[in-house]
Amino acid sequence: MLMNSSDDEARLQYGPNGFRVLRPGKYVYCAVSAVAIPLAELRYWSTDLQEAYASPELAARRLTGRG
């Protein structure tokens, strides 16, 4: 799925205890489901893969190789 970058999409650097905003925006996309995640609701990400996830189930699926 091709996702277009827009002014509302943020670019983040994910760390072990939080994230740093590299480009301001309102949301990021889930790496598994491609759902837009508002930054205020972002709770799950991978520091190694630098990806965001919409739920703990989607994060587990991706990180265990099933997603």
C-alpha positions as CSV (number, residue, x, y, z in Angstrom):
1,M,0.0,0.0,0.0
2,L,1.4,3.3,-1.1
3,M,1.0,6.1,1.5
4,N,1.2,9.7,0.5
5,S,3.0,12.0,2.9
6,S,1.0,15.1,3.9
7,D,1.4,18.0,6.2
8,D,-0.6,16.2,8.9
9,E,1.7,13.1,9.0
10,A,4.5,13.4,11.6
11,R,8.0,11.9,11.2
12,L,9.3,10.5,14.5
13,Q,12.5,8.9,15.9
14,Y,11.5,6.2,18.3
15,G,13.5,5.6,21.4
16,P,13.2,3.2,24.4
17,N,11.3,5.7,26.6
18,G,9.6,7.9,24.0
19,F,9.9,9.5,20.6
20,R,11.3,12.6,19.2
21,V,9.4,14.6,16.6
22,L,11.5,15.1,13.4
23,R,8.7,16.6,11.4
24,P,5.6,17.9,13.2
25,G,2.2,16.4,12.4
26,K,-0.9,15.0,13.8
27,Y,-0.4,11.3,13.3
28,V,1.8,8.4,12.1
29,Y,0.8,5.3,10.3
30,C,0.7,1.8,11.9
31,A,3.4,-0.4,10.2
32,V,1.1,-3.4,10.2
33,S,-2.4,-2.1,9.5
34,A,-1.7,1.3,7.9
35,V,-4.2,2.9,10.2
36,A,-3.4,6.6,11.1
37,I,-2.5,6.8,14.8
38,P,-2.9,10.3,16.4
39,L,0.3,11.2,18.3
40,A,-1.6,11.6,21.5
41,E,-2.7,8.0,21.3
42,L,0.7,6.5,20.2
43,R,1.8,3.9,22.8
44,Y,3.5,1.1,20.8
45,W,6.6,1.2,18.6
46,S,9.8,-0.6,17.8
47,T,13.1,1.2,18.4
48,D,15.0,-1.3,16.3
49,L,12.6,-1.1,13.3
50,Q,11.6,2.5,13.8
51,E,7.9,1.7,13.3
52,A,4.7,2.6,15.1
53,Y,1.9,0.2,15.9
54,A,-1.8,0.9,16.6
55,S,-2.2,-1.8,19.3
56,P,-0.2,-4.2,21.4
57,E,-1.6,-7.1,19.4
58,L,-0.4,-5.6,16.1
59,A,3.0,-4.9,17.7
60,A,3.3,-8.5,18.9
61,R,2.3,-9.8,15.5
62,R,4.9,-7.7,13.7
63,L,7.7,-8.4,16.2
64,T,7.1,-12.1,16.3
65,G,7.2,-12.3,12.5
66,R,3.5,-12.9,11.9
67,G,2.7,-9.5,10.6
